[in-house]
Amino acid sequence: MDARNRAGDFYPLAERLPAWARLAPAALVEAVRSDLRRYVGRSLDDDVIMVAVRRNCPPDTI
C-alpha cells in the first residue's frame, strides 16, 4: 500500500491488521478504508482495491 499521511509516512497496514483479525471480510474492508482515510487526512484520490478472504480451516492444517 502506498498511501501516505501529510508527513509522508506510508500507511502501516501490517501493524494495524492484527487488531482486526477476527472481523468478517466486509467489516475488515470497512475498518481498513475508514482507518486509511483518517491516516491520510483527506479523501482518497487514487484507486483503492481491497479483498478480504475468510479461511474455513484451522491455520495448521494447510
PQR file with spaces between the fields and no chain letter, atoms N, CA, C, O and H, PARSE charges and radii, in Angstrom:
ATOM       1  N    MET     1       0.853   -1.158    0.000 -0.4000 1.5000
ATOM       2  CA   MET     1       0.000    0.000    0.000 -0.0000 2.0000
ATOM       3  C    MET     1       0.909    1.233    0.000  0.5500 1.7000
ATOM       4  O    MET     1       1.884    1.293    0.748 -0.5500 1.4000
ATOM       5  N    ASP     2       0.586    2.199   -0.830 -0.4000 1.5000
ATOM       6  CA   ASP     2       1.465    3.353   -0.939 -0.0000 2.0000
ATOM       7  C    ASP     2       0.825    4.664   -0.470  0.5500 1.7000
ATOM       8  O    ASP     2       1.329    5.742   -0.787 -0.5500 1.4000
ATOM       9  H    ASP     2      -0.207    2.151   -1.438  0.4000 1.0000
ATOM      10  N    ALA     3      -0.272    4.583    0.277 -0.4000 1.5000
ATOM      11  CA   ALA     3      -0.883    5.794    0.815 -0.0000 2.0000
ATOM      12  C    ALA     3       0.016    6.384    1.894  0.5500 1.7000
ATOM      13  O    ALA     3       0.624    5.663    2.686 -0.5500 1.4000
ATOM      14  H    ALA     3      -0.680    3.708    0.535  0.4000 1.0000
ATOM      15  N    ARG     4       0.086    7.705    1.906 -0.4000 1.5000
ATOM      16  CA   ARG     4       0.936    8.397    2.882 -0.0000 2.0000
ATOM      17  C    ARG     4       0.140    9.461    3.624  0.5500 1.7000
ATOM      18  O    ARG     4      -0.837   10.008    3.112 -0.5500 1.4000
ATOM      19  H    ARG     4      -0.408    8.290    1.263  0.4000 1.0000
ATOM      20  N    ASN     5       0.587    9.737    4.845 -0.4000 1.5000
ATOM      21  CA   ASN     5      -0.038   10.826    5.601 -0.0000 2.0000
ATOM      22  C    ASN     5       0.619   12.148    5.201  0.5500 1.7000
ATOM      23  O    ASN     5       1.489   12.171    4.331 -0.5500 1.4000
ATOM      24  H    ASN     5       1.380    9.292    5.261  0.4000 1.0000
ATOM      25  N    ARG     6       0.214   13.225    5.822 -0.4000 1.5000
ATOM      26  CA   ARG     6       0.742   14.546    5.457 -0.0000 2.0000
ATOM      27  C    ARG     6       2.236   14.679    5.725  0.5500 1.7000
ATOM      28  O    ARG     6       2.897   15.509    5.101 -0.5500 1.4000
ATOM      29  H    ARG     6      -0.493   13.206    6.529  0.4000 1.0000
ATOM      30  N    ALA     7       2.780   13.882    6.635 -0.4000 1.5000
ATOM      31  CA   ALA     7       4.213   13.905    6.926 -0.0000 2.0000
ATOM      32  C    ALA     7       5.011   13.058    5.936  0.5500 1.7000
ATOM      33  O    ALA     7       6.241   13.064    5.955 -0.5500 1.4000
ATOM      34  H    ALA     7       2.243   13.207    7.142  0.4000 1.0000
ATOM      35  N    GLY     8       4.298   12.328    5.069 -0.4000 1.5000
ATOM      36  CA   GLY     8       4.966   11.489    4.086 -0.0000 2.0000
ATOM      37  C    GLY     8       5.200   10.062    4.526  0.5500 1.7000
ATOM      38  O    GLY     8       5.863    9.297    3.825 -0.5500 1.4000
ATOM      39  H    GLY     8       3.298   12.324    5.053  0.4000 1.0000
ATOM      40  N    ASP     9       4.660    9.688    5.688 -0.4000 1.5000
ATOM      41  CA   ASP     9       4.823    8.323    6.196 -0.0000 2.0000
ATOM      42  C    ASP     9       3.813    7.389    5.527  0.5500 1.7000
ATOM      43  O    ASP     9       2.637    7.727    5.396 -0.5500 1.4000
ATOM      44  H    ASP     9       4.121   10.310    6.257  0.4000 1.0000
ATOM      45  N    PHE    10       4.281    6.216    5.105 -0.4000 1.5000
ATOM      46  CA   PHE    10       3.397    5.224    4.500 -0.0000 2.0000
ATOM      47  C    PHE    10       2.398    4.689    5.516  0.5500 1.7000
ATOM      48  O    PHE    10       2.690    4.624    6.710 -0.5500 1.4000
ATOM      49  H    PHE    10       5.236    5.941    5.211  0.4000 1.0000
ATOM      50  N    TYR    11       1.216    4.306    5.034 -0.4000 1.5000
ATOM      51  CA   TYR    11       0.193    3.700    5.882 -0.0000 2.0000
ATOM      52  C    TYR    11       0.711    2.364    6.418  0.5500 1.7000
ATOM      53  O    TYR    11       1.142    1.517    5.636 -0.5500 1.4000
ATOM      54  H    TYR    11       0.979    4.358    4.064  0.4000 1.0000
ATOM      55  N    PRO    12       0.677    2.160    7.741 -0.5600 1.5000
ATOM      56  CA   PRO    12       1.239    0.946    8.350  0.2800 2.0000
ATOM      57  C    PRO    12       0.236   -0.212    8.419  0.5500 1.7000
ATOM      58  O    PRO    12      -0.182   -0.618    9.503 -0.5500 1.4000
ATOM      59  N    LEU    13      -0.134   -0.725    7.278 -0.4000 1.5000
ATOM      60  CA   LEU    13      -1.150   -1.774    7.221 -0.0000 2.0000
ATOM      61  C    LEU    13      -0.764   -3.002    8.046  0.5500 1.7000
ATOM      62  O    LEU    13      -1.582   -3.501    8.819 -0.5500 1.4000
ATOM      63  H    LEU    13       0.206   -0.395    6.397  0.4000 1.0000
ATOM      64  N    ALA    14       0.450   -3.489    7.899 -0.4000 1.5000
ATOM      65  CA   ALA    14       0.870   -4.701    8.624 -0.0000 2.0000
ATOM      66  C    ALA    14       0.782   -4.522   10.135  0.5500 1.7000
ATOM      67  O    ALA    14       0.493   -5.480   10.853 -0.5500 1.4000
ATOM      68  H    ALA    14       1.114   -3.084    7.272  0.4000 1.0000
ATOM      69  N    GLU    15       1.022   -3.330   10.619 -0.4000 1.5000
ATOM      70  CA   GLU    15       0.942   -3.067   12.059 -0.0000 2.0000
ATOM      71  C    GLU    15      -0.497   -3.020   12.546  0.5500 1.7000
ATOM      72  O    GLU    15      -0.767   -3.350   13.701 -0.5500 1.4000
ATOM      73  H    GLU    15       1.256   -2.553   10.037  0.4000 1.0000
ATOM      74  N    ARG    16      -1.422   -2.618   11.690 -0.4000 1.5000
ATOM      75  CA   ARG    16      -2.812   -2.442   12.108 -0.0000 2.0000
ATOM      76  C    ARG    16      -3.663   -3.694   11.931  0.5500 1.7000
ATOM      77  O    ARG    16      -4.627   -3.882   12.673 -0.5500 1.4000
ATOM      78  H    ARG    16      -1.203   -2.350   10.752  0.4000 1.0000
ATOM      79  N    LEU    17      -3.338   -4.547   10.976 -0.4000 1.5000
ATOM      80  CA   LEU    17      -4.169   -5.717   10.685 -0.0000 2.0000
ATOM      81  C    LEU    17      -4.433   -6.632   11.877  0.5500 1.7000
ATOM      82  O    LEU    17      -5.561   -7.107   12.012 -0.5500 1.4000
ATOM      83  H    LEU    17      -2.555   -4.394   10.373  0.4000 1.0000
ATOM      84  N    PRO    18      -3.471   -6.907   12.744 -0.5600 1.5000
ATOM      85  CA   PRO    18      -3.766   -7.815   13.857  0.2800 2.0000
ATOM      86  C    PRO    18      -4.965   -7.383   14.715  0.5500 1.7000
ATOM      87  O    PRO    18      -5.674   -8.238   15.245 -0.5500 1.4000
ATOM      88  N    ALA    19      -5.195   -6.109   14.854 -0.4000 1.5000
ATOM      89  CA   ALA    19      -6.322   -5.621   15.661 -0.0000 2.0000
ATOM      90  C    ALA    19      -7.667   -5.976   15.020  0.5500 1.7000
ATOM      91  O    ALA    19      -8.687   -6.029   15.707 -0.5500 1.4000
ATOM      92  H    ALA    19      -4.618   -5.414   14.423  0.4000 1.0000
ATOM      93  N    TRP    20      -7.670   -6.216   13.730 -0.4000 1.5000
ATOM      94  CA   TRP    20      -8.913   -6.504   13.010 -0.0000 2.0000
ATOM      95  C    TRP    20      -9.009   -7.957   12.566  0.5500 1.7000
ATOM      96  O    TRP    20      -9.879   -8.291   11.762 -0.5500 1.4000
ATOM      97  H    TRP    20      -6.841   -6.173   13.172  0.4000 1.0000
ATOM      98  N    ALA    21      -8.154   -8.817   13.057 -0.4000 1.5000
ATOM      99  CA   ALA    21      -8.045  -10.197   12.567 -0.0000 2.0000
ATOM     100  C    ALA    21      -9.340  -10.999   12.672  0.5500 1.7000
ATOM     101  O    ALA    21      -9.564  -11.892   11.854 -0.5500 1.4000
ATOM     102  H    ALA    21      -7.447   -8.546   13.710  0.4000 1.0000
ATOM     103  N    ARG    22     -10.171  -10.721   13.621 -0.4000 1.5000
ATOM     104  CA   ARG    22     -11.387  -11.522   13.819 -0.0000 2.0000
ATOM     105  C    ARG    22     -12.628  -10.935   13.143  0.5500 1.7000
ATOM     106  O    ARG    22     -13.725  -11.476   13.289 -0.5500 1.4000
ATOM     107  H    ARG    22      -9.989   -9.996   14.285  0.4000 1.0000
ATOM     108  N    LEU    23     -12.466   -9.848   12.416 -0.4000 1.5000
ATOM     109  CA   LEU    23     -13.604   -9.241   11.733 -0.0000 2.0000
ATOM     110  C    LEU    23     -14.021  -10.063   10.519  0.5500 1.7000
ATOM     111  O    LEU    23     -13.198  -10.735    9.897 -0.5500 1.4000
ATOM     112  H    LEU    23     -11.576   -9.409   12.297  0.4000 1.0000
ATOM     113  N    ALA    24     -15.302  -10.001   10.193 -0.4000 1.5000
ATOM     114  CA   ALA    24     -15.794  -10.600    8.954 -0.0000 2.0000
ATOM     115  C    ALA    24     -15.184   -9.827    7.779  0.5500 1.7000
ATOM     116  O    ALA    24     -14.799   -8.669    7.943 -0.5500 1.4000
ATOM     117  H    ALA    24     -15.971   -9.455   10.698  0.4000 1.0000
ATOM     118  N    PRO    25     -15.091  -10.444    6.604 -0.5600 1.5000
ATOM     119  CA   PRO    25     -14.444   -9.772    5.477  0.2800 2.0000
ATOM     120  C    PRO    25     -14.983   -8.376    5.172  0.5500 1.7000
ATOM     121  O    PRO    25     -14.194   -7.448    4.993 -0.5500 1.4000
ATOM     122  N    ALA    26     -16.284   -8.203    5.110 -0.4000 1.5000
ATOM     123  CA   ALA    26     -16.835   -6.881    4.792 -0.0000 2.0000
ATOM     124  C    ALA    26     -16.485   -5.860    5.875  0.5500 1.7000
ATOM     125  O    ALA    26     -16.174   -4.709    5.568 -0.5500 1.4000
ATOM     126  H    ALA    26     -16.925   -8.957    5.256  0.4000 1.0000
ATOM     127  N    ALA    27     -16.534   -6.276    7.128 -0.4000 1.5000
ATOM     128  CA   ALA    27     -16.191   -5.377    8.234 -0.0000 2.0000
ATOM     129  C    ALA    27     -14.704   -5.031    8.213  0.5500 1.7000
ATOM     130  O    ALA    27     -14.327   -3.901    8.523 -0.5500 1.4000
ATOM     131  H    ALA    27     -16.787   -7.211    7.377  0.4000 1.0000
ATOM     132  N    LEU    28     -13.869   -5.984    7.854 -0.4000 1.5000
ATOM     133  CA   LEU    28     -12.436   -5.739    7.751 -0.0000 2.0000
ATOM     134  C    LEU    28     -12.138   -4.692    6.676  0.5500 1.7000
ATOM     135  O    LEU    28     -11.371   -3.757    6.909 -0.5500 1.4000
ATOM     136  H    LEU    28     -14.175   -6.901    7.602  0.4000 1.0000
ATOM     137  N    VAL    29     -12.739   -4.852    5.515 -0.4000 1.5000
ATOM     138  CA   VAL    29     -12.540   -3.881    4.433 -0.0000 2.0000
ATOM     139  C    VAL    29     -12.981   -2.496    4.882  0.5500 1.7000
ATOM     140  O    VAL    29     -12.290   -1.513    4.617 -0.5500 1.4000
ATOM     141  H    VAL    29     -13.362   -5.611    5.326  0.4000 1.0000
ATOM     142  N    GLU    30     -14.108   -2.404    5.550 -0.4000 1.5000
ATOM     143  CA   GLU    30     -14.593   -1.101    6.020 -0.0000 2.0000
ATOM     144  C    GLU    30     -13.668   -0.517    7.075  0.5500 1.7000
ATOM     145  O    GLU    30     -13.414    0.688    7.066 -0.5500 1.4000
ATOM     146  H    GLU    30     -14.670   -3.202    5.765  0.4000 1.0000
ATOM     147  N    ALA    31     -13.161   -1.338    7.979 -0.4000 1.5000
ATOM     148  CA   ALA    31     -12.233   -0.853    9.012 -0.0000 2.0000
ATOM     149  C    ALA    31     -10.961   -0.297    8.384  0.5500 1.7000
ATOM     150  O    ALA    31     -10.480    0.763    8.784 -0.5500 1.4000
ATOM     151  H    ALA    31     -13.368   -2.316    7.986  0.4000 1.0000
ATOM     152  N    VAL    32     -10.419   -1.010    7.403 -0.4000 1.5000
ATOM     153  CA   VAL    32      -9.204   -0.531    6.738 -0.0000 2.0000
ATOM     154  C    VAL    32      -9.496    0.758    5.977  0.5500 1.7000
ATOM     155  O    VAL    32      -8.718    1.710    6.055 -0.5500 1.4000
ATOM     156  H    VAL    32     -10.810   -1.871    7.078  0.4000 1.0000
ATOM     157  N    ARG    33     -10.593    0.801    5.250 -0.4000 1.5000
ATOM     158  CA   ARG    33     -10.945    2.000    4.480 -0.0000 2.0000
ATOM     159  C    ARG    33     -11.106    3.218    5.384  0.5500 1.7000
ATOM     160  O    ARG    33     -10.573    4.287    5.086 -0.5500 1.4000
ATOM     161  H    ARG    33     -11.224    0.028    5.186  0.4000 1.0000
ATOM     162  N    SER    34     -11.823    3.064    6.466 -0.4000 1.5000
ATOM     163  CA   SER    34     -12.027    4.180    7.395 -0.0000 2.0000
ATOM     164  C    SER    34     -10.717    4.627    8.032  0.5500 1.7000
ATOM     165  O    SER    34     -10.443    5.823    8.125 -0.5500 1.4000
ATOM     166  H    SER    34     -12.256    2.196    6.708  0.4000 1.0000
ATOM     167  N    ASP    35      -9.917    3.672    8.467 -0.4000 1.5000
ATOM     168  CA   ASP    35      -8.647    3.996    9.095 -0.0000 2.0000
ATOM     169  C    ASP    35      -7.696    4.656    8.093  0.5500 1.7000
ATOM     170  O    ASP    35      -6.980    5.596    8.439 -0.5500 1.4000
ATOM     171  H    ASP    35     -10.140    2.700    8.391  0.4000 1.0000
ATOM     172  N    LEU    36      -7.691    4.170    6.879 -0.4000 1.5000
ATOM     173  CA   LEU    36      -6.842    4.744    5.835 -0.0000 2.0000
ATOM     174  C    LEU    36      -7.208    6.200    5.564  0.5500 1.7000
ATOM     175  O    LEU    36      -6.326    7.050    5.433 -0.5500 1.4000
ATOM     176  H    LEU    36      -8.272    3.406    6.598  0.4000 1.0000
ATOM     177  N    ARG    37      -8.491    6.487    5.481 -0.4000 1.5000
ATOM     178  CA   ARG    37      -8.923    7.876    5.259 -0.0000 2.0000
ATOM     179  C    ARG    37      -8.509    8.779    6.415  0.5500 1.7000
ATOM     180  O    ARG    37      -8.070    9.907    6.194 -0.5500 1.4000
ATOM     181  H    ARG    37      -9.208    5.798    5.588  0.4000 1.0000
ATOM     182  N    ARG    38      -8.644    8.290    7.644 -0.4000 1.5000
ATOM     183  CA   ARG    38      -8.202    9.082    8.799 -0.0000 2.0000
ATOM     184  C    ARG    38      -6.696    9.303    8.745  0.5500 1.7000
ATOM     185  O    ARG    38      -6.219   10.399    9.041 -0.5500 1.4000
ATOM     186  H    ARG    38      -9.001    7.373    7.824  0.4000 1.0000
ATOM     187  N    TYR    39      -5.950    8.275    8.372 -0.4000 1.5000
ATOM     188  CA   TYR    39      -4.489    8.347    8.350 -0.0000 2.0000
ATOM     189  C    TYR    39      -3.980    9.357    7.329  0.5500 1.7000
ATOM     190  O    TYR    39      -3.084   10.147    7.628 -0.5500 1.4000
ATOM     191  H    TYR    39      -6.338    7.385    8.132  0.4000 1.0000
ATOM     192  N    VAL    40      -4.542    9.334    6.136 -0.4000 1.5000
ATOM     193  CA   VAL    40      -4.060   10.266    5.107 -0.0000 2.0000
ATOM     194  C    VAL    40      -4.586   11.675    5.338  0.5500 1.7000
ATOM     195  O    VAL    40      -4.009   12.637    4.832 -0.5500 1.4000
ATOM     196  H    VAL    40      -5.270    8.693    5.893  0.4000 1.0000
ATOM     197  N    GLY    41      -5.676   11.815    6.097 -0.4000 1.5000
ATOM     198  CA   GLY    41      -6.189   13.133    6.450 -0.0000 2.0000
ATOM     199  C    GLY    41      -6.920   13.855    5.333  0.5500 1.7000
ATOM     200  O    GLY    41      -7.101   15.072    5.381 -0.5500 1.4000
ATOM     201  H    GLY    41      -6.145   11.034    6.508  0.4000 1.0000
ATOM     202  N    ARG    42      -7.337   13.101    4.331 -0.4000 1.5000
ATOM     203  CA   ARG    42      -8.080   13.697    3.220 -0.0000 2.0000
ATOM     204  C    ARG    42      -8.790   12.569    2.475  0.5500 1.7000
ATOM     205  O    ARG    42      -8.614   11.395    2.800 -0.5500 1.4000
ATOM     206  H    ARG    42      -7.189   12.113    4.293  0.4000 1.0000
ATOM     207  N    SER    43      -9.587   12.929    1.482 -0.4000 1.5000
ATOM     208  CA   SER    43     -10.232   11.879    0.698 -0.0000 2.0000
ATOM     209  C    SER    43      -9.183   11.149   -0.132  0.5500 1.7000
ATOM     210  O    SER    43      -8.127   11.698   -0.447 -0.5500 1.4000
ATOM     211  H    SER    43      -9.730   13.883    1.218  0.4000 1.0000
ATOM     212  N    LEU    44      -9.485    9.934   -0.470 -0.4000 1.5000
ATOM     213  CA   LEU    44      -8.565    9.117   -1.251 -0.0000 2.0000
ATOM     214  C    LEU    44      -8.725    9.492   -2.720  0.5500 1.7000
ATOM     215  O    LEU    44      -9.798    9.316   -3.297 -0.5500 1.4000
ATOM     216  H    LEU    44     -10.342    9.488   -0.214  0.4000 1.0000
ATOM     217  N    ASP    45      -7.664   10.003   -3.320 -0.4000 1.5000
ATOM     218  CA   ASP    45      -7.772   10.494   -4.694 -0.0000 2.0000
ATOM     219  C    ASP    45      -7.170    9.551   -5.729  0.5500 1.7000
ATOM     220  O    ASP    45      -6.912    9.948   -6.865 -0.5500 1.4000
ATOM     221  H    ASP    45      -6.792   10.146   -2.851  0.4000 1.0000
ATOM     222  N    ASP    46      -6.952    8.321   -5.338 -0.4000 1.5000
ATOM     223  CA   ASP    46      -6.442    7.312   -6.245 -0.0000 2.0000
ATOM     224  C    ASP    46      -7.297    6.057   -6.066  0.5500 1.7000
ATOM     225  O    ASP    46      -8.069    5.953   -5.113 -0.5500 1.4000
ATOM     226  H    ASP    46      -7.162    7.999   -4.415  0.4000 1.0000
ATOM     227  N    ASP    47      -7.153    5.116   -6.981 -0.4000 1.5000
ATOM     228  CA   ASP    47      -7.916    3.879   -6.870 -0.0000 2.0000
ATOM     229  C    ASP    47      -7.499    3.095   -5.632  0.5500 1.7000
ATOM     230  O    ASP    47      -6.322    3.038   -5.277 -0.5500 1.4000
ATOM     231  H    ASP    47      -6.525    5.201   -7.755  0.4000 1.0000
ATOM     232  N    VAL    48      -8.490    2.495   -4.986 -0.4000 1.5000
ATOM     233  CA   VAL    48      -8.236    1.631   -3.841 -0.0000 2.0000
ATOM     234  C    VAL    48      -9.011    0.338   -4.072  0.5500 1.7000
ATOM     235  O    VAL    48     -10.224    0.356   -4.281 -0.5500 1.4000
ATOM     236  H    VAL    48      -9.447    2.541   -5.274  0.4000 1.0000
ATOM     237  N    ILE    49      -8.302   -0.772   -4.031 -0.4000 1.5000
ATOM     238  CA   ILE    49      -8.944   -2.080   -4.170 -0.0000 2.0000
ATOM     239  C    ILE    49      -8.521   -2.924   -2.977  0.5500 1.7000
ATOM     240  O    ILE    49      -7.333   -3.034   -2.674 -0.5500 1.4000
ATOM     241  H    ILE    49      -7.317   -0.787   -3.861  0.4000 1.0000
ATOM     242  N    MET    50      -9.501   -3.520   -2.301 -0.4000 1.5000
ATOM     243  CA   MET    50      -9.211   -4.398   -1.176 -0.0000 2.0000
ATOM     244  C    MET    50      -9.991   -5.688   -1.348  0.5500 1.7000
ATOM     245  O    MET    50     -11.132   -5.681   -1.809 -0.5500 1.4000
ATOM     246  H    MET    50     -10.466   -3.431   -2.547  0.4000 1.0000
ATOM     247  N    VAL    51      -9.372   -6.785   -0.976 -0.4000 1.5000
ATOM     248  CA   VAL    51     -10.016   -8.092   -0.995 -0.0000 2.0000
ATOM     249  C    VAL    51      -9.757   -8.738    0.354  0.5500 1.7000
ATOM     250  O    VAL    51      -8.617   -8.786    0.817 -0.5500 1.4000
ATOM     251  H    VAL    51      -8.445   -6.791   -0.601  0.4000 1.0000
ATOM     252  N    ALA    52     -10.803   -9.232    0.981 -0.4000 1.5000
ATOM     253  CA   ALA    52     -10.663   -9.943    2.246 -0.0000 2.0000
ATOM     254  C    ALA    52     -11.261  -11.337    2.064  0.5500 1.7000
ATOM     255  O    ALA    52     -12.343  -11.486    1.496 -0.5500 1.4000
ATOM     256  H    ALA    52     -11.729   -9.193    0.605  0.4000 1.0000
ATOM     257  N    VAL    53     -10.559  -12.343    2.544 -0.4000 1.5000
ATOM     258  CA   VAL    53     -10.992  -13.723    2.401 -0.0000 2.0000
ATOM     259  C    VAL    53     -11.048  -14.367    3.779  0.5500 1.7000
ATOM     260  O    VAL    53     -10.152  -14.164    4.599 -0.5500 1.4000
ATOM     261  H    VAL    53      -9.680  -12.222    3.005  0.4000 1.0000
ATOM     262  N    ARG    54     -12.081  -15.129    4.032 -0.4000 1.5000
ATOM     263  CA   ARG    54     -12.213  -15.851    5.304 -0.0000 2.0000
ATOM     264  C    ARG    54     -11.799  -17.296    5.101  0.5500 1.7000
ATOM     265  O    ARG    54     -12.282  -17.975    4.194 -0.5500 1.4000
ATOM     266  H    ARG    54     -12.809  -15.293    3.367  0.4000 1.0000
ATOM     267  N    ARG    55     -10.899  -17.758    5.957 -0.4000 1.5000
ATOM     268  CA   ARG    55     -10.481  -19.178    5.920 -0.0000 2.0000
ATOM     269  C    ARG    55     -11.450  -20.012    6.715  0.5500 1.7000
ATOM     270  O    ARG    55     -11.900  -19.598    7.783 -0.5500 1.4000
ATOM     271  H    ARG    55     -10.507  -17.207    6.693  0.4000 1.0000
ATOM     272  N    ASN    56     -11.777  -21.178    6.209 -0.4000 1.5000
ATOM     273  CA   ASN    56     -12.711  -22.075    6.889 -0.0000 2.0000
ATOM     274  C    ASN    56     -12.024  -23.258    7.557  0.5500 1.7000
ATOM     275  O    ASN    56     -12.695  -24.143    8.088 -0.5500 1.4000
ATOM     276  H    ASN    56     -11.411  -21.514    5.341  0.4000 1.0000
ATOM     277  N    CYS    57     -10.706  -23.285    7.539 -0.4000 1.5000
ATOM     278  CA   CYS    57      -9.982  -24.381    8.186 -0.0000 2.0000
ATOM     279  C    CYS    57      -8.957  -23.814    9.165  0.5500 1.7000
ATOM     280  O    CYS    57      -8.516  -22.674    9.019 -0.5500 1.4000
ATOM     281  H    CYS    57     -10.160  -22.566    7.109  0.4000 1.0000
ATOM     282  N    PRO    58      -8.585  -24.601   10.148 -0.5600 1.5000
ATOM     283  CA   PRO    58      -7.561  -24.132   11.085  0.2800 2.0000
ATOM     284  C    PRO    58      -6.247  -23.845   10.346  0.5500 1.7000
ATOM     285  O    PRO    58      -5.907  -24.577    9.417 -0.5500 1.4000
ATOM     286  N    PRO    59      -5.509  -22.814   10.727 -0.5600 1.5000
ATOM     287  CA   PRO    59      -4.271  -22.457   10.029  0.2800 2.0000
ATOM     288  C    PRO    59      -3.234  -23.573    9.976  0.5500 1.7000
ATOM     289  O    PRO    59      -2.437  -23.622    9.039 -0.5500 1.4000
ATOM     290  N    ASP    60      -3.225  -24.465   10.954 -0.4000 1.5000
ATOM     291  CA   ASP    60      -2.185  -25.504   10.979 -0.0000 2.0000
ATOM     292  C    ASP    60      -2.518  -26.721   10.100  0.5500 1.7000
ATOM     293  O    ASP    60      -1.761  -27.691   10.095 -0.5500 1.4000
ATOM     294  H    ASP    60      -3.873  -24.425   11.715  0.4000 1.0000
ATOM     295  N    THR    61      -3.619  -26.688    9.368 -0.4000 1.5000
ATOM     296  CA   THR    61      -3.990  -27.824    8.507 -0.0000 2.0000
ATOM     297  C    THR    61      -3.593  -27.615    7.058  0.5500 1.7000
ATOM     298  O    THR    61      -3.831  -28.488    6.223 -0.5500 1.4000
ATOM     299  H    THR    61      -4.234  -25.900    9.372  0.4000 1.0000
ATOM     300  N    ILE    62      -3.007  -26.506    6.749 -0.4000 1.5000
ATOM     301  CA   ILE    62      -2.622  -26.220    5.350 -0.0000 2.0000
ATOM     302  C    ILE    62      -1.160  -26.517    5.146  0.5500 1.7000
ATOM     303  O    ILE    62      -0.643  -26.343    4.043 -0.5500 1.4000
ATOM     304  H    ILE    62      -2.813  -25.796    7.427  0.4000 1.0000
